[in-house]
Amino acid sequence: MSNIPYISVSHSDSSSSPPGLAPQLTQYYPPSPYPTRYSNFYSHIPPGLRPSERTWNFWIKIAPVLCGAILILVLFAVWQIGPLPENSDEKWSTNLNYDGGCNPFEEPGYINFDPNHYLNNTWKTYTPDCQPDNLMKQLVDDLQRYSRGRDRTSARVLPWLQNRTVLLIGDSLERFHLRDFCDLLSASIEPPFHPVSDVGRSLSPSTPDSPSQSFHIKPDLPLSPKPYYYDPNDHSRAPDDWPNDKRADFAKKQEEWAKRDNVRTKPWVCEVPAYGFRLVSLFTYGLEPYQSGYFYSNDDWYIPPSSFLNRVDQILLPLIQNLAAARHAPQILKPDLLEVCSGLWDLRQWTEADSRAMGQNLDDSSEVPFQTLTGERLNWWKQRSTAMLQGIAARFPEDDVPILWRTLHHPLRHNLAPYSRVEQLDQLARSMVAGLQRRPGPLANRLKLDNWGRMMLGQENHFRDSVHPRAAPGSVLWGEMMLWELRRTVMIKEKATKLKNRS
């Protein structure tokens, strides 16, 4: 460094320059006859610091290539040190957001109501990078190619949906969700196979050619469980809490119930043959109707047994056994996802009990059904709903199968489902679920909240009647949430299987 003399690059320092003028640079070499952007700078470099012209030209020529190579190396280094998964399975799962990452249905948002396009009626979040995947649209697009024999050889777009079974155990909401899901798929294909039915008491519009087919279990179907009798060996025997003055005609009623066909209270099945996918719904009358269902026994829709778990044992379990045998699909016996709910029929029972006690009809104009539920009724409900969930877990013991509690939605004014009590019971259900999740036992890791009911708040203008939302947006939102949870469940299960096989 001592051999390099200090050379001033200006005639004077900046302090002696006239105001507003920059110091003038000393030019050591004559101007180039062919000036470039570099030549002026080059001519001002002192001789002791100036590189050879050949070296200078070499670096000028390779500079773009060198910069590009450095950029590639930097990007590669960032990619290597980034938070990548340790193996391909983890990378796959992260991209699908199934392992606790982004769940759009847990993000704040709103329902995008679109009266012209069914499948646009889904959840929109306020988080741009966490939106639903519109799985129903993807399924419809695939069925569009598959239907009418256009493409039946290609692999399915949603492989995790193949040969899966979802059980829905609740009330008319489960029936509508199942029916609408099947209707929406076939109605969204161009041209549509049939419209979406808006009437809850009608037969299914499905045909044998429909890519999605729903039907209710008629008594004469081979899939139908055997008729239920309180005592199979004595058809005249009535439950112990049946009114004494009504026991004489109990045997006659049992024969009527055994032959009864009603689309409202019979089980329903929705199947997507291209995928081997199916939904199965069981209708219940609440957790435990008073006097073994006596107060419903004269209604044309009543089909025993009355209690929640008894209906699971006598109707649902035999049905899926028959379905598994008929479809040659034993996996149906081990469903991949369970949804349960009880609330509206429990509320109905209390309104009707109050009406009988007061000796007057409590219609929608009465304020009695909207009064706060008593602690006695809340304790009654919590004890039985807890026992019901434990019973469901025992009947379907696979610990990798989630049990979703469908939250209650806000209905219009209705004496049998008063919205003030709906909210009170929904809050109790949330508290119960949280308690069971904290308690050691089979439900701790399986029980989850399906927040569909709360997410429907504000959609009361889009109802079929005072209680049931229309297919759009209600069942579209439900279908998207169900498919998202099913995909998550299947991916977690497959990942666990792969890790187990490697160990």
Order of alpha helices (4+ residues) and beta strands (2+ residues): alpha-alpha-alpha-beta-beta-alpha-beta-alpha-beta-alpha-beta-beta-alpha-alpha-beta-alpha-alpha-beta-alpha-beta-alpha-alpha
